[in-house]
């Protein structure tokens, strides 16, 4: 049976039949990848290397999506050829396919050779020219030189945190580029058999389906559901990149705390800790606390003056009914607990003790939190737990759980021992520490804070 080539398809074609391989497949569920299914996306390729983007509407996903698997070859007919989208294009070309209720899809028995990868590389030096451009996705190739552990990131406009993993890749000109991938799949970014700590052998990473964004003045790539990655892909560009090393090795940097180091607990805030400030001036460069220097604030880590943002630093005692523990949180996590920005709280009325009423009002609030031991807990016998993410917020409680005071220290020791996490109400949680802030007005905040 003869099949039409993808390059020959036009919107006038109604009865063409094609034989294609599903190179990539993903589901689009909105910008945050947490909404209802909107459509299923496909990258199809024929035996001549021609490729085209195809889409299954949500209304047809139940009928067709389960039929199609990545890497398999299918015969398709009665599809619709239409003009390609003008945003987030996975492939160049004027047309795309729409899978409809009339489309017929059958698993092929063809033995022809189909391309393993479909990609259109964007050189690193061209990346800055696409900052903020959502017309098309970008594909890149580079040496993996840094990989961060996954972390949960809180955003002010999102009710739940998002999982992110950062990495850095490098081209043959030693130009490095940051890449952030989002979604639950980031946990499986590294194959289980790839032990990068024990070997300096170069790892070449092919990334497809990324957008170019800007953070702190630097361009970076952001990938979510459309992003696919391939390690040491057998493609000509990878061979050229590997030869640029001239036989030298690459040490891959590991950053962050492994996911399994965190624990969760469901607690109610029972009281605030006296004589603790609820805010601090955070350096815009390193996020460390700036010190008062006359009328100014100076970061002695970076050597900068008055380049800071006021951020939350909340310290309180929380209980789960069996034990109390001291907890601390910073930045966006503090904002989510209080529910208002630092600048708003600085302008708000204060109680008799001088504490803003909105800060005092967090007592009796219940949360499921992800925690790790704070740095000072490794030096002091009394343990403090740093909140790294808010998993669930239950709101204000009528009653604060009761606990026996003599259980405090013994239970704290149990929580501190990561090996005993499985024997307590807490459980292992993949989590990391994050700080994302919106700078408030410094002059107004400084005046009110004094």
N, C-alpha and C positions, 0 to 999 in steps of 0.2 A: 504494500500500500504506500502511495506517495503522500508526503506531508508538505504543507506550506512552511516556508522559512519565516521566522518572526520578523525579519527585516522587510518582508514583502507585504505585511498586513497594513490595511488602511481602514478607515471608518466605513467604507463602502462594502467591505467584505462581510458577508452574512453566513456563508456556508463553508468557510475554510476549516480544515482539520490540521492540528499541529501535534507534534510529538516533542515533549519538553521535560526537562528535569527541574524539580523544585530545588533551587539553590539556597534560598532563604525563605523563612516563614516567621511571622510574628503577629501578635494581636495588638491592636491599638485601642486603648481604654482611656483616652484623654491625656492631657499634658502631664498629669501626676501618676499615670499608669495605675489608677485605683478606682476608676469609674466603671460603668457598664460597657460592655463590648460595643464598639462603634463599627469596626470592620477588621477583617483578617487580611494581611498584606503578604504578597508573594513576590519573589524574584525568580523568574523563569528563564531558562537558557535552552537553546536547541543544540543539535550536534555540530553546527557550524560556528558556535560561539556567539551567536546573536542572542541578546537578552531583552527582556521586557518586564515592566512592573505590572502586576495583576492584583485585583482587589475583590474580596468577597464581602458584600454588604452584611450587616448584622442579621438581616432578615433571612439570609441564605447560609449563614455560618453553620447552623445545625445540620443542614443538608450536605454541605460540601467540605467543611473544614476538617472533619475527622477522616475524610477520604485521602487528603493530601498530606504527605510526610516529606520532610526535608531529605534530600538525597535520592529520592525515588523518581522514576520516569513514568509519565502518564501521556495518554492520548486524549486530547480535548477537542470538542467541537461545540457549535452553537453558542459561542461566547460573543460578547459585544466588544468591538474595537472602538475606543473613544479617545478624545484628546487627553493628553497627559495633564496631571495637576500642575499648577504653577507655584506650588509650595511643597517643601519637604520631599523633593523628587529623589528617589533612590537611584535612578538611572537617567542618563541623557536620552534624548529621543522624543519625538512629538506625540507618541501614542501610548496607550495603556490598555489592558484588558479588564473587563468587568465580568465576573462570574455571576450568571443569573439563574433563575429557576429553570430555564430551558437548557442550561449547559450540561453536556454529557462528559463525564470524566471516567476513564478506565485505566487501570494499571497496565503499562505496556510490557510487552515481551521482547522489545527491541534490544539488540546487543551492540548498538552503535556506542561509540565513546563520546561522552559528554564532558565539558569542562568541569573541573572540581570547584573552582572559585570564580565568582563574578565580582569585579572590582574596577574602579576608575580612580587611580591615585591622585591626590592633591599634594604637591610638594610643600614642605614645611614653610618655605619662604613666601608661599602664596596664601597661607592660612590667615594672616592678619587682614587681608583684603576682604574676607568673608565674615567679619565680626558682626553678629546680629542678623546676618542674612539667612532667612529660612526658606529660600527658594529651593535649595537642594541639600541633600546629605553629602557628607564628605567621607572618603576612604583614605586611610593613611597606612604607611608601613615604616617600622622603625625598630631599633633594639630596645628591649625592655630593660631599663636601668634602675627603676624604683617602683615598688609596689606597696601600697598602704593597706592595712587591715580595713575591712568594712566598718563603717560607722553610721549611726543613726543621726540624721540632721533634722533639726526643728526649723520650721518656717512659720512666721507670724500669721500667714494666710492659710495655713493647713492645720487641720485638727489632729492629724497623726504624723509622726516623724517619717522621713524617707530614708531608705538605705542607700548609701553611696560608697563607692570605692574609687580612690584616686590612684593614678599611676603616672609614671613619666617614661616617655619613649624618646629615642635619639636617632637622628638621621646620620648619613655618612659624613656630614659637615660638622658633626658634634653639636648641632642645634637640638636643644631639648624642648619637649612639648608636653604639657600636662594634659591628662585625659581623666575625666570623671564619668564613671558609668553608674547608672541608677537602677533600682529595682531589685527584686528578690533574687534574680539570677546572679548577682555579683558574688554571692557566697560560693558559687561554683566556677568562679573565674579561672582558677588554676586547676588543671587536671590533677587527680589524686596521685598520679605516678610522676608528677613533675616536682622534684625536690630541688628548688632553686638555691637553697641554703648550702647544699653540699657540693655544688659545682659552679664554676665560673664560665661554663660553656655559654656562648651567646644565645639568647632567645629572641627570635625575630617575631614581632607581633603585627599581624594584619588586622586592622580594625575597619569595619564598614558601618555606614549609617550613623554618622556623627554630625552634630551642628557645632558651629564655632561661636563661642561666647567670650565675654570679657570679665575678668575678676582682678581687682586691685591693679588695673592698668595693663594686665598681661592676657593675651589670648589663650584660650584653652578649648579642648574638645569636650563636648557633653554628649553622652550616648544613653539612650533608654531602651525601650522595647525594640526599636528598629536596629539597634547596634548588635553586630555579630563580631566575634573575634576568632582568630585562627593562629595557632602557634607553629612557627617554623614551616609555613606553607611552602609547598614545592612550586614556586613561581619564579620566572626569570628575574624579576626585580629583587627578590630575596637573595638570590645567588650573587647579584652584583653588590648588594649591601653587605653581604658576608665577606666578600673579597676585599672590601674597603678596610677591614680590620687587620689585614696582613698577618693573620695567625694569632693575634693577641686576644686575651680574654676580656670579659666584662663582668665586673662584680655588681650584682643586683642588690640595691639597698632595700631593706625591709623597715617599714615605719608603722608604728601603732601597736596596740595591744590585741592579741588574738581574740576572736569572738568568744571563745569558750571561757575567758577569764572573768566575765561579768555574771552577776546574779540578779534575779528579780525578787521583789518583796512588795506586799500590799500593806500599806501603813497609813495611819492617821496622824497628822501633825498635832502633837499634844501641847507644846509650848515653844516659845521663842527663847533663845539663849541671850541672857542679859549682856550688856556692854559689848555687843557686836554690831558693827556697822552693816547696813543692808545694801550698800553700794560701794563701788570703788572706781577710781579713774583708770581705765584700761588703755594701755598703749595701742595705738592704731597699727603698729608694725608687728609687735611680738605678743600682744595680748596680756603682758604682765602688768602688774600694778605700778602706776606712777606715784612718786613721792612728792609731797608738798615741798616747795622751795620758794618761800616767801609767798608772793601772789601767784606763782606759777606751779605747774606740775611737771616734773622731770622724770623720764624713764632712764634709769642708770644702766639698764641693759642695752638700750639702743643709742643712748646719748641724745635723745630728742627732748624738746621742751614744748609743752602745750599742744602736743599732737596726741590727743587722747579722746576717749568716749566714756561717758559714765555708764557703767553696767551693774547688773544685780550681783550681790553676794549675800545669799540668804543662809543663815545658820539656825537650825532648829532641832528640837527633839521630836522624834516620831516613834510611834508604838504600833505593834500588830496585835496587842492584847496579851502577849506572853513576855514581852521584853521592850525596853526602850533603847534607842540608839541615837547618837548625834549624827546629823546629816548636813551636808553643805552642797550648794549648787550655785552656778554662775550664769550670767548672761541670759540667753534666750530661754533657758530652762526656768530661770527665776521669773522671767516675764510671763511665762505660761502659768506658773503657780499663782502669781499675783493677779494676772489678767490685765495689767496696764503697763505702759512704758515707764522707764525710770523718770523721765522728764515730767510726766503727768503726776507721779507720786510726789516728786519734789515740790510741786505746786499745790498739793492737796492739803487739807487740814490735818493737824496733828493732835494726838491725845495728850493727856496730862503728863505722861512720861516723855513727851517729845517724839514719840514714835508715830509715823504716819498711820492713820487708822486702816488704810488698805493693807499695810504690812501686818498689823496686828490681826486683821481679819482672816489670815490664812490658817489660823489655829482652828482645828476640827475639820480641815479639808482632808479628804482621803484620796490616795493615789496608788496605782501599781507602778513602781519605779524600777529602773535598772540602776544598779549601784556597783561601785568598786571601792576598795579601800583608798582613802586619800593618802597623799605622800607622807604627811606627818604621822599617820598610823603606823608606819614602819619604824618610827623613832620613839613613839610614846606608848605606854601600856594601855591608855584609854583610846579606843578605836573611834575613828570618824569615817563615815562613808560618803563618798562623793556621788551625787546623782548624775548619771550620764544620759538618761533619757526618761521621759514620761510615757509610759505605755498606755495607761488608762487613767482618766480623771473621773472620780465618782461624785465630786461636789462636797458640799458641807454636810457633816454628820451631826445628828442630834446628840449623840453620846460618844465620848472618846473611850476606846477599849481600855479596860482595867488590866493591870499587870502587877505581879509581885515584885517589889523592889530588889529582893535578894537574888532575883534571877538575872539581873542586868549584866553583871560582869561575865558570868559563866556563858550566857547566850551570846554576848559580844564575841567571846573567844571562838565560839562555834562558827559564827558568821565569818569571822576573819579567816578561818581555815577553809580555803577553796575546796579542799577534798571533802569537807562535810556538807557542802552546799546541797548535795543530793539527799541528805538525811534531814533537811529542814524544810519548812514551807517554801523556801526560795528554790529556784531552778536555774540551770545554766541558761545564759542569754547571750546571743551575739550582739555585742554593743561596743561602742567607743565614745570617747569624749568629743564634744563639738562646741564651738562658739560661733554663733552668727548674730550680728547685732545691727541695729539701726542707730546711727549717731544722734543723740539729742543735742539741744542747745547748750553749749558749754557755759556761756556767761550767765544765763538764767539759772542753770543748775548749780553753778558754783556759789552764787549768792544765796540761794535757798538752802543749800546743804550746810552752810556755816552756822 
